[in-house]
Amino acid sequence: MTTDWAALREQITRDRGTFCEICGCAKFTELHHSLIHRMKNFPELDSIYNLQAVCSDCHPYANGYKIRCRFWKSQVKLYGHDRMVEWLDGLNLKVPLRFE
């Protein structure tokens, strides 16, 4: 399965706008696997629920626990807590819910 990055980028722009979700100042240029890092053979991680829109200046700092928790909270606000938990539970990974 190939990820349609253009469609993901378009949906994220529609849902969240065009600015970096970390600094809020610069336009985002990259998509970062925020909650769970990208893993080979797990295309379900290439999801709007896991991708954070970031600028190139913020991308190197996007892996911090506080930033991931803040991203989780913004995702819950946007998509709903039940949907986010459903997405995590459906990953077939042993992923503890440690974002709250």
Summary of the structure (lengths in Angstrom):
residues: 100
radius of gyration: 12.8
end to end distance: 31.2
largest distance: 36.0
contacts: 248
relative contact order: 0.18
helix: 42%
strand: 10%
